[in-house]
Amino acid sequence: MSYPNYPNQPYQPQPNPSNTLSIVGIVLGCVAFLFCPPLFGIAGIICGAIATSKGERLGKTALGVSIAGLVVGMILGFVVFQGVQGI
């Protein structure tokens, strides 16, 4: 039996016009550069991953900024901690 009103194409999710989670992820990634990188960096990565899966336009950017914030923030924290200890 054929249904003429239904196309034979698989369902494609439409991109989400909202970028709320992406923007939250970008902000958390930026904050992670200087303040508590494990907390803010991981939260930004989670927001970026959810935004990417929902099809938000800036989702991949949020994911990248959050990963960079986590890594660079941890390195900066290590360097500053070593400088304070005088080693």
Steps between C-alpha positions, in 0.01 A plus 500: 500500500636840404434829674528779242492785753811383688845544345737204504778697664620427854421747773756781519499709820475871427776725635403673820478879444574557869864518609440520874697190601778592259537846652498355853769252394715775348471714815584204725801418281625859523458504877693170520815674374544675837263355760468134599563339159377149595159629609431761234681319219311175547168684537576688176588176321169347609305805383689503170438130441128533570481808276678313220264203530202736484635653181580847633714702261764595761513160671837396358647838587383462861652154513835626369515803730413287802765239423758775446393670825538177693844414359651851504347576841656186648840587349480860626399378844793262510747771390365753752502241781863412421592871503336554837679199651837629375600174335 
